[in-house]
Amino acid sequence: MSENTIAFIGGGNMARSLIGGLIADRHPAVGLRIAEPDAERRDALTRDFEVQAFEDNATAIRGADVIMLAVKPARIADVVRELAPHIRDQKSLVISVAAGVRCADIDRWLGGESPVVRAMPNTPALVQTGATALYANEQVTDEQRDLAETILRAVGMVVWLTDERDMNAVTAISGSGPAYFFLTMEAMQAAGESMGLDARTAHLLTLETALGAARMALESHEDVDELKRRVTSPGGTTAAAIGELEGGDLAGLYRRALQAAAHRADELGHELGDQ
């Protein structure tokens, strides 16, 4: 991958996290370019990563093997149409991290028959612990699939989807998922404070417990149901708490919440595709 030139359209948080991950993965900074209209942000990117940053999109993508679309979903149609002639001439691989924007719509804006990979990363990519799902259209070669996977692996784990419609479920689980855990941590901290703990103690205990539980689940060969059973002694304190949570239909609440997120993701796909 070190021989490939990667151009980012948009220099926001996701682009910064990917650039930082790629450089940490020993991709040469000279092979990374960014198009960013904000001068202050361009200066920060150049200073922090020693990469080339441009105001003009077409200049940034000139000769690039990969073009990462990291702009707001509402702007992506205009950006892609503007760059379409250049992308087609170069036969660049296009990777989009714009939430809800479908491969078919990007390909249509490009004029058709272009290799497009759709990526759904999440915000923990900012600390190189992201979870990303990828979907490739039929024009993407095996070599380009490997390249897309290598780029996104720089900020965490990667899974491939065979049906783009599954991206709605991915959005509901991992794309929006960090917020659910933040909400749970917020509720646990508040409960701890209500029982007399000071805010800092409740905060630290909650966060370290969340981190430890996730690490145990990742490193264990058992599923989470078995891990839960092992720490829930009959008649004990954990069983008392689990009883309250299950009595409140926590599983049903999560199911309805994720279905609502997936439904909204599907709606956004149609809305953005109509641009």
C-alpha positions as CSV (number, residue, x, y, z in Angstrom):
1,M,0.0,0.0,0.0
2,S,2.9,2.3,0.6
3,E,3.2,2.9,-3.2
4,N,-0.3,4.1,-3.5
5,T,-1.3,7.8,-3.4
6,I,-4.5,8.4,-1.3
7,A,-6.4,11.7,-1.6
8,F,-8.9,12.7,1.1
9,I,-11.8,15.0,0.2
10,G,-12.6,16.6,3.5
11,G,-10.3,17.1,6.5
12,G,-12.6,16.5,9.4
13,N,-12.3,14.0,12.3
14,M,-12.7,10.8,10.3
15,A,-10.1,11.9,7.7
16,R,-7.7,12.9,10.6
17,S,-8.2,9.5,12.3
18,L,-7.5,7.6,9.0
19,I,-4.5,9.7,8.2
20,G,-3.1,9.3,11.7
21,G,-3.7,5.5,11.5
22,L,-2.1,5.2,8.1
23,I,1.0,7.1,9.1
24,A,1.3,5.0,12.3
25,D,1.0,2.0,9.9
26,R,4.1,3.4,8.1
27,H,2.3,4.8,5.0
28,P,4.6,7.6,3.8
29,A,3.1,11.1,4.4
30,V,4.2,12.1,0.9
31,G,1.6,9.6,-0.4
32,L,-1.3,11.3,1.4
33,R,-3.1,14.4,0.3
34,I,-6.1,16.3,1.6
35,A,-8.6,18.8,0.1
36,E,-10.0,21.0,2.8
37,P,-11.6,24.5,2.2
38,D,-10.9,25.8,5.7
39,A,-7.4,27.4,5.8
40,E,-7.0,26.9,9.5
41,R,-7.8,23.2,9.3
42,R,-5.5,22.8,6.3
43,D,-2.6,24.4,8.3
44,A,-3.3,22.0,11.2
45,L,-3.3,19.0,9.0
46,T,0.0,20.0,7.4
47,R,1.5,20.8,10.8
48,D,0.3,17.6,12.6
49,F,0.9,15.1,9.8
50,E,3.3,16.7,7.3
51,V,1.0,15.9,4.5
52,Q,0.0,18.0,1.5
53,A,-3.2,20.0,2.0
54,F,-5.0,21.8,-0.8
55,E,-8.0,24.1,-1.0
56,D,-9.0,22.7,-4.4
57,N,-10.5,19.2,-4.7
58,A,-9.3,18.6,-8.2
59,T,-5.7,19.5,-7.4
60,A,-5.7,17.2,-4.4
61,I,-6.9,14.1,-6.4
62,R,-4.6,14.5,-9.4
63,G,-2.9,11.2,-10.0
64,A,-4.4,9.6,-6.8
65,D,-4.9,5.8,-6.8
66,V,-7.6,6.1,-4.1
67,I,-10.0,8.9,-3.4
68,M,-11.5,8.9,0.1
69,L,-14.8,10.8,0.2
70,A,-15.0,12.2,3.8
71,V,-17.4,15.0,3.3
72,K,-20.8,15.6,4.9
73,P,-23.5,13.3,3.2
74,A,-25.5,16.4,2.2
75,R,-22.5,17.7,0.1
76,I,-21.4,14.4,-1.5
77,A,-23.5,14.5,-4.7
78,D,-22.1,17.9,-5.7
79,V,-18.5,17.0,-4.8
80,V,-18.7,13.7,-6.8
81,R,-20.2,15.3,-9.8
82,E,-17.5,18.0,-9.8
83,L,-14.7,15.4,-9.7
84,A,-16.3,12.8,-11.9
85,P,-14.3,13.6,-15.1
86,H,-11.0,13.5,-13.2
87,I,-11.9,10.3,-11.4
88,R,-13.0,8.5,-14.5
89,D,-9.8,9.5,-16.4
90,Q,-7.6,8.2,-13.6
91,K,-9.6,5.1,-12.9
92,S,-9.2,5.8,-9.2
93,L,-10.8,3.6,-6.5
94,V,-13.4,5.7,-4.7
95,I,-14.0,4.9,-1.0
96,S,-16.9,6.8,0.7
97,V,-17.3,7.1,4.5
98,A,-20.4,9.3,4.0
99,A,-23.2,7.7,6.2
100,G,-26.2,6.6,4.2
101,V,-24.9,7.2,0.8
102,R,-25.2,4.1,-1.5
103,C,-22.7,2.8,-3.9
104,A,-25.2,2.9,-6.8
105,D,-25.8,6.6,-6.3
106,I,-22.1,7.4,-6.1
107,D,-21.5,5.4,-9.3
108,R,-24.4,7.2,-11.0
109,W,-23.0,10.6,-10.1
110,L,-19.6,9.5,-11.4
111,G,-21.1,8.5,-14.8
112,G,-21.3,4.7,-14.2
113,E,-18.9,1.7,-14.3
114,S,-16.6,3.2,-11.5
115,P,-15.1,1.1,-8.7
116,V,-16.7,2.2,-5.4
117,V,-16.4,0.9,-1.9
118,R,-18.8,2.1,0.8
119,A,-17.4,2.2,4.3
120,M,-19.3,2.5,7.6
121,P,-16.7,3.3,10.3
122,N,-17.5,4.6,13.8
123,T,-16.1,7.2,16.1
124,P,-13.7,5.0,18.0
125,A,-11.6,5.1,14.8
126,L,-10.3,8.3,16.4
127,V,-8.4,6.2,18.9
128,Q,-7.6,3.4,16.4
129,T,-10.2,1.1,17.9
130,G,-12.9,1.5,15.3
131,A,-15.2,-1.1,13.7
132,T,-15.8,-0.7,10.0
133,A,-18.0,-2.5,7.6
134,L,-17.2,-2.4,3.8
135,Y,-19.2,-3.1,0.7
136,A,-17.8,-3.1,-2.8
137,N,-19.6,-2.7,-6.1
138,E,-18.9,-5.1,-9.0
139,Q,-16.3,-2.8,-10.6
140,V,-13.9,-3.2,-7.6
141,T,-11.1,-5.6,-8.3
142,D,-9.6,-8.0,-5.8
143,E,-6.5,-5.8,-5.5
144,Q,-8.7,-2.8,-4.8
145,R,-10.6,-4.7,-2.1
146,D,-7.4,-5.5,-0.4
147,L,-6.3,-1.9,-0.6
148,A,-9.6,-0.6,0.9
149,E,-9.4,-3.1,3.7
150,T,-5.8,-2.2,4.5
151,I,-6.7,1.5,4.6
152,L,-9.6,1.0,7.1
153,R,-7.7,-1.6,9.1
154,A,-5.3,1.3,10.1
155,V,-8.0,2.5,12.5
156,G,-9.5,-0.8,13.7
157,M,-11.2,-4.0,12.7
158,V,-12.9,-4.5,9.3
159,V,-15.7,-6.8,8.1
160,W,-17.0,-7.2,4.5
161,L,-20.7,-7.3,3.6
162,T,-22.1,-9.1,0.6
163,D,-25.4,-7.3,0.6
164,E,-25.4,-3.5,0.8
165,R,-28.8,-3.5,2.5
166,D,-27.1,-4.9,5.6
167,M,-25.3,-1.5,5.9
168,N,-28.5,-0.2,7.6
169,A,-28.1,-2.8,10.4
170,V,-24.4,-2.0,10.6
171,T,-25.2,1.7,11.0
172,A,-27.6,0.8,13.8
173,I,-25.2,-1.5,15.7
174,S,-21.7,-0.1,15.3
175,G,-22.1,3.2,13.5
176,S,-24.5,4.7,16.1
177,G,-23.5,2.1,18.8
178,P,-20.9,4.2,20.7
179,A,-23.6,6.6,21.7
180,Y,-25.6,3.7,23.3
181,F,-22.7,2.8,25.4
182,F,-22.0,6.4,26.4
183,L,-25.7,6.6,27.4
184,T,-25.3,3.4,29.5
185,M,-22.1,4.7,31.1
186,E,-23.8,8.1,31.9
187,A,-26.7,6.2,33.5
188,M,-24.4,4.0,35.6
189,Q,-22.4,7.0,36.8
190,A,-25.5,8.9,37.8
191,A,-26.8,5.8,39.7
192,G,-23.4,5.6,41.5
193,E,-23.6,9.2,42.5
194,S,-27.2,8.8,43.7
195,M,-25.9,6.1,46.1
196,G,-23.3,8.5,47.6
197,L,-20.2,8.1,45.4
198,D,-18.4,11.3,44.3
199,A,-18.6,12.1,40.6
200,R,-15.0,11.3,39.9
201,T,-15.1,7.9,41.6
202,A,-18.3,6.9,39.9
203,H,-16.9,8.1,36.6
204,L,-13.7,6.1,36.8
205,L,-15.3,2.9,38.1
206,T,-17.9,3.0,35.3
207,L,-15.4,3.6,32.5
208,E,-12.8,1.0,33.7
209,T,-15.6,-1.5,34.1
210,A,-16.8,-0.9,30.6
211,L,-13.3,-1.2,29.2
212,G,-12.7,-4.4,31.2
213,A,-15.9,-6.0,30.1
214,A,-15.3,-5.3,26.5
215,R,-11.7,-6.6,26.7
216,M,-12.9,-9.8,28.4
217,A,-15.5,-10.3,25.7
218,L,-13.0,-9.7,22.9
219,E,-10.4,-12.1,24.3
220,S,-12.7,-14.9,25.5
221,H,-13.7,-17.9,23.4
222,E,-17.1,-17.8,25.1
223,D,-20.1,-15.7,24.0
224,V,-21.3,-12.8,26.1
225,D,-24.3,-14.8,27.4
226,E,-21.9,-17.3,29.0
227,L,-19.7,-14.5,30.4
228,K,-22.7,-12.9,31.9
229,R,-23.8,-16.3,33.5
230,R,-20.3,-16.7,35.0
231,V,-20.5,-13.4,36.9
232,T,-24.1,-13.8,38.0
233,S,-24.3,-15.9,41.1
234,P,-27.8,-17.2,42.0
235,G,-29.3,-14.9,44.7
236,G,-26.3,-12.5,44.5
237,T,-26.0,-8.8,43.9
238,T,-25.5,-9.2,40.1
239,A,-28.6,-11.3,39.8
240,A,-30.6,-8.7,41.6
241,A,-29.5,-6.0,39.2
242,I,-29.9,-8.2,36.1
243,G,-33.4,-9.1,37.3
244,E,-34.3,-5.4,37.3
245,L,-32.9,-4.8,33.8
246,E,-34.5,-7.8,32.3
247,G,-37.8,-7.0,34.1
248,G,-37.7,-3.6,32.3
249,D,-37.4,-5.4,28.9
250,L,-33.9,-4.2,28.2
251,A,-33.5,-6.6,25.3
252,G,-36.7,-5.4,23.7
253,L,-35.8,-1.7,24.3
254,Y,-32.5,-2.3,22.4
255,R,-34.2,-4.2,19.6
256,R,-36.7,-1.3,19.1
257,A,-33.9,1.3,19.3
258,L,-31.7,-0.4,16.7
259,Q,-34.7,-1.0,14.4
260,A,-35.4,2.7,14.6
261,A,-31.8,3.6,13.7
262,A,-31.8,1.1,10.8
263,H,-35.1,2.5,9.5
264,R,-33.7,6.0,9.6
265,A,-30.6,4.9,7.8
266,D,-32.7,3.4,5.1
267,E,-34.7,6.7,4.8
268,L,-31.5,8.7,4.6
269,G,-30.2,6.5,1.8
270,H,-33.3,7.3,-0.3
271,E,-33.2,11.0,0.6
272,L,-29.5,11.4,-0.3
273,G,-29.8,9.3,-3.4
274,D,-32.5,11.6,-4.8
275,Q,-30.0,14.5,-5.0
